[in-house]
Amino acid sequence: METTASKGKRSYQRHPIQFKREVVEASFKSGVSVARLALQYGLNVNQIWTWRRLYREGRLCEGNRAALVAVDVIDTPRAVATRAVTREGCLEIAIGRAQLCVTGRVDAEVLKTAIAALLS
């Protein structure tokens, strides 16, 4: 943790991305109070809520870069419009001969863009 301060200004702590992710992931656990977590880590509650938003947006990645999502394009003769989740954490969508398989956590905007590409 690094603290920065300049003459007459408030000091700020710079926390490593991994620390932020650890705090956020702890806050998502069932029964965890964000206020208690803030006290435990010596943070402001609003800071944790901000980090949670950034985490959900995929902006708390190492190096502050967006995470890449692996996509396999499979040519298939099925004409099914959509297909339900086949196993936990995997969503398959078939539109005409195009098929999209999404695994893991995906941002809604990224998913919309991928579906739009399938439709074009």
CYANA upper distance limits for C-alpha pairs under 8 A (distance plus 0.5 A):
  1 MET  CA     13 GLN  CA      6.88
  1 MET  CA     14 ARG  CA      6.16
  1 MET  CA     15 HIS  CA      5.57
  1 MET  CA     16 PRO  CA      7.40
  2 GLU  CA     13 GLN  CA      5.89
  2 GLU  CA     14 ARG  CA      5.50
  2 GLU  CA     15 HIS  CA      7.33
  3 THR  CA     11 SER  CA      6.96
  3 THR  CA     12 TYR  CA      5.98
  3 THR  CA     13 GLN  CA      4.83
  3 THR  CA     14 ARG  CA      6.71
  4 THR  CA     11 SER  CA      5.83
  4 THR  CA     12 TYR  CA      5.84
  4 THR  CA     13 GLN  CA      6.92
  4 THR  CA     14 ARG  CA      8.30
  5 ALA  CA      9 LYS  CA      6.87
  5 ALA  CA     10 ARG  CA      6.75
  5 ALA  CA     11 SER  CA      4.80
  5 ALA  CA     12 TYR  CA      7.17
  6 SER  CA     10 ARG  CA      8.00
  6 SER  CA     11 SER  CA      7.81
 15 HIS  CA     19 PHE  CA      6.87
 15 HIS  CA     20 LYS  CA      7.22
 16 PRO  CA     20 LYS  CA      7.04
 17 ILE  CA     21 ARG  CA      6.68
 17 ILE  CA     60 LEU  CA      6.77
 17 ILE  CA     61 CYS  CA      7.42
 17 ILE  CA     62 GLU  CA      6.67
 17 ILE  CA     63 GLY  CA      8.32
 17 ILE  CA     64 ASN  CA      8.20
 18 GLN  CA     22 GLU  CA      6.63
 18 GLN  CA     62 GLU  CA      7.80
 19 PHE  CA     23 VAL  CA      6.79
 20 LYS  CA     24 VAL  CA      6.63
 20 LYS  CA     51 TRP  CA      7.26
 20 LYS  CA     60 LEU  CA      8.06
 21 ARG  CA     25 GLU  CA      6.42
 21 ARG  CA     51 TRP  CA      8.48
 21 ARG  CA     55 TYR  CA      7.86
 21 ARG  CA     60 LEU  CA      7.27
 22 GLU  CA     26 ALA  CA      6.63
 23 VAL  CA     27 SER  CA      6.75
 23 VAL  CA     37 LEU  CA      8.27
 23 VAL  CA     48 ILE  CA      7.93
 24 VAL  CA     28 PHE  CA      7.04
 24 VAL  CA     48 ILE  CA      7.21
 24 VAL  CA     51 TRP  CA      7.09
 24 VAL  CA     52 ARG  CA      6.13
 24 VAL  CA     55 TYR  CA      7.95
 25 GLU  CA     29 LYS  CA      7.49
 26 ALA  CA     32 VAL  CA      8.01
 27 SER  CA     32 VAL  CA      6.42
 27 SER  CA     33 SER  CA      7.61
 27 SER  CA     34 VAL  CA      6.43
 27 SER  CA     37 LEU  CA      7.59
 28 PHE  CA     32 VAL  CA      7.72
 32 VAL  CA     36 ARG  CA      8.25
 32 VAL  CA     37 LEU  CA      7.91
 33 SER  CA     37 LEU  CA      6.66
 34 VAL  CA     38 ALA  CA      6.57
 34 VAL  CA     45 VAL  CA      7.08
 34 VAL  CA     48 ILE  CA      7.85
 35 ALA  CA     39 LEU  CA      6.94
 35 ALA  CA     45 VAL  CA      6.22
 36 ARG  CA     40 GLN  CA      6.61
 37 LEU  CA     41 TYR  CA      6.73
 38 ALA  CA     42 GLY  CA      6.21
 38 ALA  CA     43 LEU  CA      5.16
 38 ALA  CA     44 ASN  CA      6.30
 38 ALA  CA     45 VAL  CA      5.90
 38 ALA  CA     48 ILE  CA      7.62
 39 LEU  CA     43 LEU  CA      6.75
 39 LEU  CA     44 ASN  CA      8.25
 43 LEU  CA     47 GLN  CA      7.34
 43 LEU  CA     48 ILE  CA      7.98
 44 ASN  CA     48 ILE  CA      7.42
 45 VAL  CA     49 TRP  CA      7.02
 46 ASN  CA     50 THR  CA      6.66
 47 GLN  CA     51 TRP  CA      6.70
 48 ILE  CA     52 ARG  CA      6.59
 49 TRP  CA     53 ARG  CA      6.88
 50 THR  CA     54 LEU  CA      6.83
 51 TRP  CA     55 TYR  CA      6.47
 51 TRP  CA     60 LEU  CA      8.14
 52 ARG  CA     56 ARG  CA      6.72
 53 ARG  CA     57 GLU  CA      6.77
 54 LEU  CA     58 GLY  CA      6.75
 54 LEU  CA     59 ARG  CA      5.51
 54 LEU  CA     60 LEU  CA      6.48
 55 TYR  CA     59 ARG  CA      6.12
 55 TYR  CA     60 LEU  CA      5.57
 55 TYR  CA     61 CYS  CA      8.46
 56 ARG  CA    107 ASP  CA      8.22
 57 GLU  CA    107 ASP  CA      7.14
 58 GLY  CA     66 ALA  CA      6.53
 58 GLY  CA     67 ALA  CA      7.23
 58 GLY  CA    107 ASP  CA      7.76
 59 ARG  CA     64 ASN  CA      6.72
 59 ARG  CA     65 ARG  CA      7.32
 59 ARG  CA     66 ALA  CA      6.47
 60 LEU  CA     64 ASN  CA      6.47
 60 LEU  CA     65 ARG  CA      8.31
 60 LEU  CA     66 ALA  CA      8.46
 61 CYS  CA     65 ARG  CA      6.24
 61 CYS  CA     66 ALA  CA      6.75
 61 CYS  CA     67 ALA  CA      6.97
 69 VAL  CA    106 VAL  CA      8.12
 71 VAL  CA    100 LEU  CA      7.91
 71 VAL  CA    101 CYS  CA      7.46
 71 VAL  CA    102 VAL  CA      7.66
 72 ASP  CA    100 LEU  CA      7.65
 72 ASP  CA    101 CYS  CA      7.55
 73 VAL  CA     98 ALA  CA      7.71
 73 VAL  CA     99 GLN  CA      6.89
 73 VAL  CA    100 LEU  CA      6.97
 74 ILE  CA     98 ALA  CA      6.99
 74 ILE  CA     99 GLN  CA      6.21
 74 ILE  CA    100 LEU  CA      8.02
 75 ASP  CA     97 ARG  CA      6.27
 75 ASP  CA     98 ALA  CA      6.18
 75 ASP  CA     99 GLN  CA      7.37
 76 THR  CA     97 ARG  CA      5.29
 76 THR  CA     98 ALA  CA      6.75
 76 THR  CA     99 GLN  CA      7.40
 77 PRO  CA     96 GLY  CA      7.79
 77 PRO  CA     97 ARG  CA      5.53
 78 ARG  CA     94 ALA  CA      7.83
 78 ARG  CA     96 GLY  CA      6.78
 78 ARG  CA     97 ARG  CA      6.32
 79 ALA  CA     94 ALA  CA      7.77
 79 ALA  CA     95 ILE  CA      6.91
 79 ALA  CA     96 GLY  CA      4.90
 79 ALA  CA     97 ARG  CA      6.81
 80 VAL  CA     94 ALA  CA      6.31
 80 VAL  CA     95 ILE  CA      6.66
 80 VAL  CA     96 GLY  CA      6.97
 81 ALA  CA     93 ILE  CA      7.78
 81 ALA  CA     94 ALA  CA      6.16
 81 ALA  CA     95 ILE  CA      5.38
 81 ALA  CA     96 GLY  CA      7.33
 82 THR  CA     92 GLU  CA      7.95
 82 THR  CA     93 ILE  CA      5.34
 82 THR  CA     94 ALA  CA      5.76
 82 THR  CA     95 ILE  CA      7.16
 83 ARG  CA     91 LEU  CA      8.35
 83 ARG  CA     92 GLU  CA      6.37
 83 ARG  CA     93 ILE  CA      5.92
 83 ARG  CA     94 ALA  CA      7.12
 84 ALA  CA     91 LEU  CA      7.19
 84 ALA  CA     92 GLU  CA      7.18
 84 ALA  CA     93 ILE  CA      8.15
 85 VAL  CA     89 GLY  CA      8.35
 85 VAL  CA     90 CYS  CA      6.46
 85 VAL  CA     91 LEU  CA      5.13
 85 VAL  CA     92 GLU  CA      6.82
 86 THR  CA     90 CYS  CA      6.89
 86 THR  CA     91 LEU  CA      7.09
 86 THR  CA     92 GLU  CA      7.71
 87 ARG  CA     91 LEU  CA      8.23
 89 GLY  CA    102 VAL  CA      8.49
 89 GLY  CA    103 THR  CA      5.88
 89 GLY  CA    104 GLY  CA      5.83
 89 GLY  CA    105 ARG  CA      8.30
 90 CYS  CA    101 CYS  CA      7.29
 90 CYS  CA    102 VAL  CA      6.02
 90 CYS  CA    103 THR  CA      4.86
 90 CYS  CA    104 GLY  CA      7.27
 91 LEU  CA    101 CYS  CA      6.13
 91 LEU  CA    102 VAL  CA      5.58
 91 LEU  CA    103 THR  CA      6.94
 92 GLU  CA     99 GLN  CA      7.52
 92 GLU  CA    100 LEU  CA      6.07
 92 GLU  CA    101 CYS  CA      4.81
 92 GLU  CA    102 VAL  CA      6.82
 93 ILE  CA     99 GLN  CA      6.09
 93 ILE  CA    100 LEU  CA      5.53
 93 ILE  CA    101 CYS  CA      6.88
 94 ALA  CA     98 ALA  CA      6.17
 94 ALA  CA     99 GLN  CA      4.63
 94 ALA  CA    100 LEU  CA      6.71
 95 ILE  CA     99 GLN  CA      6.71
 95 ILE  CA    118 LEU  CA      7.41
 95 ILE  CA    119 LEU  CA      7.66
 98 ALA  CA    118 LEU  CA      6.82
 99 GLN  CA    118 LEU  CA      8.26
100 LEU  CA    114 ALA  CA      8.46
100 LEU  CA    115 ILE  CA      8.34
100 LEU  CA    118 LEU  CA      8.45
102 VAL  CA    106 VAL  CA      8.15
106 VAL  CA    110 VAL  CA      7.44
106 VAL  CA    111 LEU  CA      7.32
107 ASP  CA    111 LEU  CA      6.91
108 ALA  CA    112 LYS  CA      6.70
109 GLU  CA    113 THR  CA      6.69
110 VAL  CA    114 ALA  CA      6.73
111 LEU  CA    115 ILE  CA      6.71
112 LYS  CA    116 ALA  CA      6.59
113 THR  CA    117 ALA  CA      6.72
114 ALA  CA    118 LEU  CA      6.92
115 ILE  CA    119 LEU  CA      6.85
116 ALA  CA    120 SER  CA      6.84
